[in-house]
Amino acid sequence: MRPNVLLITLDQFRGDCLSSAGHKIVRTPHLDELAKHGVRFAQHYSQAAPCSPGRASLYTGLYQMNHRVCTNGTPLDDRFDNVARFATRHGYAPVLFGYTDQGADPRTTTSPDDPRLSTYQEVLPGFDRVLNLSEPYLPWLAHLKANGHDMGLDYARAVNTEPDRHEDLSISTFLTNEFFGWIDTQHEPWFSHLSYLRPHPPYAAAGKWSREYSPEEIDMPITPSENRHPFHDGAMQIEGSAAPKTEAGIRHMRAQYYGMIGEVDHHIGRICDKLRQRNEWDNTLIIVTADHGDQLGDHGLKEKLGYFEGSYHIIGIVRDPKKQQAHGRVVQEFTENVDIFPTIAEAIGAPVPLQCDGAPLGEFLRGETPTRWRNGASYEYDWRHVYIDDNPAGAAKNWPIDGRLERQHLAVRRTKDAAYVQFGDGSWLAFDLAKDPTWRTIFDDPTRVLPLAQEMLLWRSHHTDRTLTGMLLENGGVGRWPLGVSWRNGA
């Protein structure tokens, strides 16, 4: 019997914010329990930030350098395969509860007035939008109004005032309950993506969860180094990226973030109980991850940006009920969100699409360790959107003479002992993580820097487009065939 597939994203969930990962403040009993019945990937990384780029990597299995979703607002190229289209080809009817933050390819729009040209908050092609909670969260706003809290269309006020209402009216509770109503009507194997907003800001937890952690008990973040790259200095001056200036502000922010984690942890527990009640616990592949992390005050920053680990080290838990021999395992090898799509493919017995840059996690789930595996994590950040406008002399229009857009990015190669950051303007940084895991110690020893830079070059060269490169036009075509050849089985 084919398994159910449940892909859960907890937006902006840092990888260290689990009690099972040793966090001294956060309490996550339900996620910890799920990890005991599955595998926790302790060094799991997102491939890009903010939301749209990170999710594009998750949904397509591609690094940002290949899918080219650079920011919230960059269209996702419609030629790419994705996890929903893949599931449809293999007999599922994939459904969405939440949002995917994937902008439409303008080549698929119908007119200059097409509303999809004005938002990145579109749903990934292939998903049935059972509950579309893209901004402005219209179904939830209607639910609040029906329960005596009329916010009009002011979704920002609705999420900012979550502490003032009972947690039973939260956006996370609403999503979970809607999923329960749907699942009770299902009688065939299903594929569902639950995309939770929380613990994404605003830093305002729902109801009792806003009071779960006292600011006095909250740990303090990593302070900024005095030896900073100009990018870091610049980010600390941006209102939406700079951490609160006061200790009280920092403690409040972190307390609310931990409270939001507490609430989504609670709903994970509810979901696991529901699967057991429906006798689907032993036939449901469960994957819990995030699109990116949160600086949470570390290095003087909040939200998600730049090159520091807080923005990219994320939660990663997989429970494959067919591979119980590894349940309870904690994997320390570097894993990435580009591995999730291939993992789903392998779990349902389907070939991994040639497009994918990642690899299945199945050997780890079976209690094995692959003989060939990456020795580091790679991720990217791009801020070219700052220079994109409709000015005829602007960078977006005056290409290729004005190449500013192509210089506004960075890439990171993070290994066990070091991290190398390459900026698009030619500058670079190298952090000594063996000596200082807080990312505050920089080194420039050529004997250490050169191998890191070479690793990044190899990473890029190993993941260039491979759509047609693995086959030859000999004897009717040999090698790895791409999708889209209509007369071949499974095309």
C-alpha positions as CSV (number, residue, x, y, z in Angstrom):
1,M,0.0,0.0,0.0
2,R,1.3,3.4,-0.9
3,P,2.1,5.6,2.1
4,N,0.4,8.9,2.9
5,V,2.8,11.8,2.6
6,L,2.7,14.7,5.2
7,L,5.1,17.5,4.5
8,I,5.0,20.1,7.3
9,T,6.9,23.4,7.2
10,L,7.2,25.5,10.4
11,D,8.1,28.9,9.0
12,Q,11.4,30.4,10.3
13,F,12.1,27.5,12.8
14,R,15.7,27.6,13.9
15,G,17.5,24.2,14.1
16,D,18.8,24.8,17.7
17,C,15.3,25.5,19.1
18,L,14.5,22.0,20.2
19,S,14.8,20.7,23.7
20,S,16.1,17.4,22.2
21,A,18.8,19.5,20.5
22,G,19.9,20.7,23.9
23,H,18.3,24.1,24.1
24,K,18.2,25.2,27.7
25,I,15.0,27.2,27.5
26,V,12.7,25.9,24.7
27,R,10.4,23.0,25.5
28,T,9.3,20.9,22.5
29,P,7.9,17.6,23.9
30,H,5.9,16.7,20.8
31,L,8.6,17.3,18.2
32,D,11.0,15.5,20.5
33,E,8.6,12.5,20.6
34,L,8.2,12.6,16.9
35,A,12.0,12.5,16.6
36,K,12.1,9.4,18.8
37,H,9.8,7.7,16.4
38,G,11.7,8.9,13.4
39,V,15.1,10.4,12.6
40,R,16.3,13.9,13.6
41,F,18.8,15.6,11.3
42,A,20.8,17.7,13.6
43,Q,22.8,19.5,10.9
44,H,19.9,20.3,8.5
45,Y,20.1,23.5,6.4
46,S,17.9,25.7,4.2
47,Q,19.4,26.7,0.9
48,A,18.3,30.3,0.7
49,A,16.4,33.2,2.4
50,P,13.9,34.8,2.6
51,C,10.7,32.8,2.2
52,S,10.3,32.4,-1.6
53,P,13.9,31.5,-2.3
54,G,14.1,29.0,0.6
55,R,10.8,27.4,-0.4
56,A,11.8,27.2,-4.1
57,S,14.7,25.0,-3.0
58,L,12.5,22.9,-0.8
59,Y,9.8,22.4,-3.5
60,T,12.1,21.9,-6.5
61,G,15.2,20.2,-5.0
62,L,17.3,22.9,-6.6
63,Y,19.9,25.2,-5.2
64,Q,19.2,28.9,-5.7
65,M,21.9,29.2,-8.3
66,N,19.7,26.9,-10.4
67,H,16.1,27.8,-9.6
68,R,17.1,31.5,-9.6
69,V,14.3,32.7,-7.2
70,C,16.4,35.4,-5.7
71,T,13.9,37.1,-3.3
72,N,10.3,37.5,-2.4
73,G,8.9,38.6,-5.8
74,T,11.2,36.7,-8.1
75,P,9.0,34.5,-10.4
76,L,9.5,30.7,-10.2
77,D,10.4,29.4,-13.7
78,D,7.4,27.3,-14.8
79,R,9.7,24.8,-16.6
80,F,10.9,23.4,-13.3
81,D,9.4,20.2,-11.8
82,N,8.2,20.5,-8.2
83,V,7.1,18.2,-5.5
84,A,3.3,18.7,-6.2
85,R,3.6,18.0,-9.9
86,F,5.7,15.0,-9.1
87,A,3.1,13.7,-6.6
88,T,0.4,14.1,-9.2
89,R,2.3,12.1,-11.8
90,H,2.6,9.3,-9.3
91,G,-1.0,8.9,-8.4
92,Y,-1.6,11.4,-5.6
93,A,-3.8,14.4,-5.5
94,P,-1.6,16.8,-3.5
95,V,-3.3,19.4,-1.3
96,L,-2.2,22.5,0.5
97,F,-3.1,23.9,3.9
98,G,-1.3,27.2,4.2
99,Y,0.8,28.9,1.6
100,T,3.9,28.4,-0.6
101,D,5.1,31.9,-1.5
102,Q,5.9,31.1,-5.1
103,G,5.5,33.8,-7.7
104,A,4.0,32.9,-11.1
105,D,6.1,32.8,-14.2
106,P,5.0,35.9,-16.2
107,R,5.0,33.7,-19.3
108,T,2.0,31.9,-17.9
109,T,0.0,35.0,-17.1
110,T,-2.9,36.0,-19.2
111,S,-2.8,39.8,-19.5
112,P,-1.1,42.9,-18.1
113,D,-3.9,43.1,-15.6
114,D,-3.3,39.6,-14.3
115,P,-3.2,39.9,-10.5
116,R,-0.4,37.3,-10.3
117,L,2.0,40.0,-11.7
118,S,1.6,41.9,-8.4
119,T,2.3,39.3,-5.8
120,Y,4.7,36.5,-4.9
121,Q,2.0,35.0,-2.7
122,E,0.9,32.5,-5.3
123,V,0.5,28.7,-4.7
124,L,3.0,26.3,-6.2
125,P,1.6,24.7,-9.4
126,G,0.2,21.3,-8.8
127,F,-1.4,21.8,-5.3
128,D,-5.1,21.8,-4.7
129,R,-5.7,24.9,-2.5
130,V,-7.9,23.3,0.1
131,L,-7.0,26.0,2.6
132,N,-5.1,29.0,1.0
133,L,-3.6,31.0,3.8
134,S,-1.5,33.2,1.6
135,E,-1.6,36.8,2.7
136,P,-4.1,38.3,3.6
137,Y,-5.2,35.0,5.3
138,L,-8.8,35.5,4.2
139,P,-10.2,32.2,5.5
140,W,-8.7,32.9,8.9
141,L,-10.0,36.5,9.0
142,A,-13.5,35.2,8.2
143,H,-13.1,32.7,11.1
144,L,-12.1,35.4,13.5
145,K,-15.0,37.6,12.4
146,A,-17.4,34.7,12.9
147,N,-16.0,34.4,16.5
148,G,-16.4,38.0,17.4
149,H,-13.1,39.5,16.2
150,D,-13.7,41.5,13.1
151,M,-10.3,42.6,11.7
152,G,-11.7,43.6,8.3
153,L,-8.8,42.9,5.9
154,D,-6.1,44.0,8.3
155,Y,-4.2,40.7,8.5
156,A,-1.2,42.5,10.0
157,R,-3.3,43.5,13.0
158,A,-4.8,40.1,13.2
159,V,-1.4,38.4,13.6
160,N,0.0,41.1,15.8
161,T,-2.9,40.8,18.3
162,E,-2.7,37.0,18.7
163,P,-1.5,37.4,22.3
164,D,-4.9,39.2,23.1
165,R,-7.1,36.3,22.0
166,H,-7.5,32.7,23.2
167,E,-5.1,30.3,21.5
168,D,-8.0,28.3,20.1
169,L,-8.5,31.2,17.6
170,S,-4.9,31.3,16.4
171,I,-3.9,30.9,12.8
172,S,-2.1,27.7,13.7
173,T,-5.1,26.2,15.5
174,F,-7.3,27.2,12.5
175,L,-5.0,25.5,10.0
176,T,-4.8,22.3,12.1
177,N,-8.5,22.1,12.6
178,E,-9.2,22.6,8.9
179,F,-6.7,19.8,8.1
180,F,-8.5,17.5,10.5
181,G,-11.9,18.2,8.8
182,W,-10.3,17.3,5.5
183,I,-8.5,14.2,6.6
184,D,-11.7,12.7,8.1
185,T,-13.1,12.5,4.5
186,Q,-10.1,10.7,3.0
187,H,-10.2,7.0,2.2
188,E,-7.3,6.6,-0.2
189,P,-3.5,7.4,0.3
190,W,-3.1,11.1,0.4
191,F,-0.4,13.8,0.0
192,S,-0.8,16.9,2.1
193,H,1.4,19.9,2.7
194,L,0.8,21.8,6.0
195,S,2.5,25.1,5.8
196,Y,2.3,26.9,9.2
197,L,3.0,30.6,9.5
198,R,4.5,30.3,13.0
199,P,7.1,30.9,14.4
200,H,7.4,33.5,11.7
201,P,7.2,37.1,13.0
202,P,5.5,39.2,14.1
203,Y,7.0,38.1,17.5
204,A,3.5,37.7,19.0
205,A,2.5,34.2,20.2
206,A,-1.1,33.2,20.6
207,G,-3.0,33.3,23.8
208,K,-1.4,31.4,26.6
209,W,1.7,30.8,24.5
210,S,2.6,34.5,24.7
211,R,3.0,34.0,28.4
212,E,4.7,30.6,28.3
213,Y,8.2,32.1,28.8
214,S,9.0,34.9,31.2
215,P,11.5,37.4,29.6
216,E,13.6,37.1,32.8
217,E,14.4,33.4,32.0
218,I,15.3,34.1,28.4
219,D,18.8,33.5,27.1
220,M,20.7,36.3,25.4
221,P,21.9,36.2,21.8
222,I,25.4,36.2,20.3
223,T,26.7,39.8,20.4
224,P,28.1,41.3,17.1
225,S,31.8,41.1,16.6
226,E,33.9,44.3,16.3
227,N,35.5,43.0,13.2
228,R,32.6,43.2,10.8
229,H,32.2,43.0,7.0
230,P,30.5,46.1,5.4
231,F,27.5,43.9,4.6
232,H,27.0,43.1,8.3
233,D,27.4,46.7,9.3
234,G,24.9,47.7,6.7
235,A,22.3,45.1,7.7
236,M,22.5,46.3,11.3
237,Q,21.3,49.7,10.2
238,I,18.2,48.4,8.4
239,E,15.1,48.8,10.6
240,G,13.6,45.5,9.6
241,S,16.8,43.6,10.1
242,A,18.4,45.2,13.2
243,A,17.8,43.5,16.5
244,P,16.0,45.5,19.3
245,K,18.3,48.0,20.8
246,T,17.4,47.3,24.4
247,E,17.9,44.1,26.5
248,A,14.2,44.2,27.4
249,G,13.3,44.3,23.7
250,I,15.5,41.4,22.9
251,R,14.1,39.3,25.8
252,H,10.6,40.0,24.7
253,M,11.3,39.1,21.1
254,R,12.9,35.8,22.0
255,A,10.2,34.9,24.6
256,Q,7.5,35.4,22.0
257,Y,9.4,33.4,19.4
258,Y,9.8,30.5,21.9
259,G,6.1,30.8,22.7
260,M,5.3,30.4,19.0
261,I,7.5,27.4,18.8
262,G,5.6,26.0,21.8
263,E,2.3,26.4,20.0
264,V,3.4,24.7,16.8
265,D,4.9,21.9,18.8
266,H,1.5,21.5,20.5
267,H,-0.1,21.1,17.1
268,I,2.4,18.6,15.9
269,G,1.3,16.5,18.9
270,R,-2.3,16.9,17.9
271,I,-1.5,15.7,14.4
272,C,0.4,12.7,15.5
273,D,-2.5,11.7,17.8
274,K,-5.0,12.2,14.9
275,L,-3.0,9.9,12.7
276,R,-3.0,7.2,15.4
277,Q,-6.7,7.6,15.9
278,R,-7.3,7.0,12.2
279,N,-4.8,4.1,12.2
280,E,-2.6,6.0,9.7
281,W,0.4,6.4,12.0
282,D,2.1,3.4,10.5
283,N,1.4,4.4,6.9
284,T,2.3,8.1,6.9
285,L,5.6,9.5,5.9
286,I,6.1,12.6,8.0
287,I,8.6,15.3,7.2
288,V,9.0,18.4,9.4
289,T,11.3,21.2,8.2
290,A,11.4,25.0,7.7
291,D,12.0,27.4,4.8
292,H,14.8,29.2,6.8
293,G,15.7,30.2,10.3
294,D,15.8,33.5,12.3
295,Q,18.7,35.5,13.6
296,L,16.7,36.2,16.8
297,G,19.2,38.9,17.9
298,D,22.4,36.9,17.1
299,H,25.0,39.2,15.7
300,G,22.8,42.2,16.2
301,L,20.2,41.0,13.6
302,K,16.7,39.6,13.5
303,E,14.6,37.9,10.8
304,K,16.6,36.1,8.0
305,L,19.4,37.4,5.9
306,G,23.1,37.3,5.2
307,Y,25.5,34.6,6.0
308,F,25.2,33.7,9.6
309,E,24.0,30.2,10.7
310,G,20.9,31.3,12.6
311,S,19.2,32.1,9.3
312,Y,19.9,28.8,7.6
313,H,20.3,26.0,10.2
314,I,16.7,24.6,10.5
315,I,14.6,21.9,12.0
316,G,14.8,18.5,10.2
317,I,12.8,15.5,11.3
318,V,11.7,12.6,9.1
319,R,9.5,9.6,10.2
320,D,9.3,6.8,7.7
321,P,7.1,4.1,9.3
322,K,8.6,1.5,7.0
323,K,12.1,2.0,8.4
324,Q,11.7,1.5,12.1
325,Q,15.2,0.2,12.6
326,A,16.6,3.7,12.7
327,H,13.9,5.4,14.8
328,G,15.4,7.5,17.5
329,R,18.6,8.1,15.5
330,V,20.2,11.6,15.4
331,V,22.2,12.2,12.2
332,Q,25.1,14.6,12.5
333,E,26.0,14.6,8.8
334,F,25.1,17.7,6.8
335,T,21.7,17.5,5.2
336,E,19.8,20.1,3.2
337,N,16.3,21.0,2.1
338,V,17.2,20.0,-1.4
339,D,17.2,16.5,-0.1
340,I,13.5,16.5,0.9
341,F,12.1,16.1,-2.6
342,P,14.4,13.2,-3.4
343,T,13.5,11.6,0.0
344,I,9.8,11.7,-0.8
345,A,10.4,10.2,-4.2
346,E,12.4,7.3,-2.8
347,A,9.8,6.7,0.0
348,I,6.9,6.3,-2.5
349,G,9.0,4.1,-4.8
350,A,9.4,6.6,-7.6
351,P,12.6,7.7,-9.4
352,V,14.2,10.8,-8.2
353,P,13.8,13.5,-10.8
354,L,17.0,14.3,-12.7
355,Q,16.5,18.0,-11.9
356,C,17.2,17.5,-8.2
357,D,20.4,18.8,-6.7
358,G,19.8,16.9,-3.5
359,A,19.9,13.2,-2.6
360,P,17.5,10.9,-0.8
361,L,17.9,10.5,3.0
362,G,16.8,6.9,2.8
363,E,20.1,5.4,3.9
364,F,20.1,7.5,7.0
365,L,16.5,6.5,7.6
366,R,17.5,2.8,7.4
367,G,20.2,3.3,10.0
368,E,23.0,3.3,7.5
369,T,25.6,6.0,6.5
370,P,26.1,6.6,2.8
371,T,29.6,5.9,1.5
372,R,29.5,9.1,-0.5
373,W,27.9,12.2,1.2
374,R,28.6,15.9,1.4
375,N,31.0,17.2,4.0
376,G,29.4,20.6,4.4
377,A,26.2,22.6,3.8
378,S,25.8,25.3,1.1
379,Y,23.4,28.2,1.0
380,E,22.9,31.5,-0.7
381,Y,21.5,35.0,-0.1
382,D,20.7,37.6,-2.8
383,W,19.6,41.2,-2.5
384,R,19.5,42.4,-6.1
385,H,15.9,43.5,-5.5
386,V,17.2,46.7,-4.0
387,Y,18.2,47.8,-7.5
388,I,15.2,46.6,-9.5
389,D,12.8,49.3,-10.7
390,D,11.2,50.6,-13.9
391,N,13.6,53.5,-14.3
392,P,14.8,53.3,-18.0
393,A,18.3,54.0,-16.7
394,G,18.1,51.6,-13.8
395,A,20.1,48.4,-13.3
396,A,17.2,46.2,-14.3
397,K,16.8,48.0,-17.7
398,N,20.4,49.0,-18.6
399,W,21.8,45.5,-18.7
400,P,24.5,44.3,-19.5
401,I,26.3,47.6,-19.2
402,D,25.1,48.1,-15.7
403,G,25.8,44.8,-13.9
404,R,24.9,45.8,-10.4
405,L,22.2,43.1,-10.1
406,E,24.7,40.3,-10.7
407,R,26.9,41.5,-7.9
408,Q,24.4,41.7,-5.1
409,H,24.7,38.2,-3.6
410,L,26.7,35.9,-1.5
411,A,27.2,32.1,-1.1
412,V,28.3,30.1,1.9
413,R,30.1,26.8,2.3
414,R,29.8,25.6,5.9
415,T,31.9,22.6,7.0
416,K,32.4,21.1,10.5
417,D,35.3,23.4,11.3
418,A,35.0,26.5,9.1
419,A,32.7,28.6,7.0
420,Y,33.6,30.4,3.8
421,V,31.6,33.3,2.5
422,Q,32.0,34.6,-1.1
423,F,30.4,37.9,-2.0
424,G,29.4,38.9,-5.6
425,D,31.7,41.9,-5.4
426,G,34.7,39.7,-5.0
427,S,35.2,40.1,-1.2
428,W,35.2,37.1,1.1
429,L,35.2,36.0,4.7
430,A,36.4,32.8,6.4
431,F,35.3,31.9,9.9
432,D,37.1,29.5,12.3
433,L,34.3,27.5,13.7
434,A,36.6,25.0,15.4
435,K,38.0,27.7,17.5
436,D,34.9,29.8,17.9
437,P,31.5,28.3,16.9
438,T,29.8,31.7,17.4
439,W,31.0,32.9,14.0
440,R,33.0,35.8,15.5
441,T,36.6,34.6,14.7
442,I,37.8,35.4,11.1
443,F,41.0,33.9,9.6
444,D,42.9,34.5,6.4
445,D,45.5,31.7,6.4
446,P,45.9,30.8,2.7
447,T,46.5,27.2,3.5
448,R,43.0,27.0,5.1
449,V,41.1,29.5,2.9
450,L,42.1,28.0,-0.5
451,P,40.6,24.6,0.1
452,L,37.4,26.2,1.3
453,A,37.2,28.3,-1.8
454,Q,38.0,25.3,-4.0
455,E,35.2,23.3,-2.3
456,M,32.7,26.1,-3.2
457,L,33.9,26.0,-6.8
458,L,33.4,22.2,-6.9
459,W,30.0,22.6,-5.3
460,R,29.0,24.9,-8.1
461,S,30.6,22.8,-10.9
462,H,28.9,19.6,-9.6
463,H,25.5,21.1,-9.6
464,T,25.2,22.9,-13.0
465,D,22.2,22.0,-15.0
466,R,22.1,18.3,-16.0
467,T,18.8,18.0,-17.8
468,L,20.3,16.7,-21.1
469,T,23.9,16.1,-20.1
470,G,23.6,12.5,-19.0
471,M,22.4,11.1,-22.3
472,L,23.8,10.6,-25.8
473,L,22.0,10.5,-29.1
474,E,23.3,7.1,-30.0
475,N,21.4,3.8,-30.8
476,G,18.1,5.6,-30.3
477,G,19.2,7.5,-27.2
478,V,21.2,6.1,-24.3
479,G,21.7,7.3,-20.7
480,R,19.5,9.4,-18.4
481,W,16.4,10.6,-20.3
482,P,14.8,13.9,-19.3
483,L,11.1,14.3,-18.5
484,G,8.8,15.4,-21.3
485,V,9.5,12.8,-24.0
486,S,5.9,12.0,-24.7
487,W,6.4,8.5,-26.2
488,R,8.5,7.2,-23.3
489,N,6.8,5.5,-20.3
490,G,6.6,7.8,-17.3
491,A,7.4,10.9,-19.3
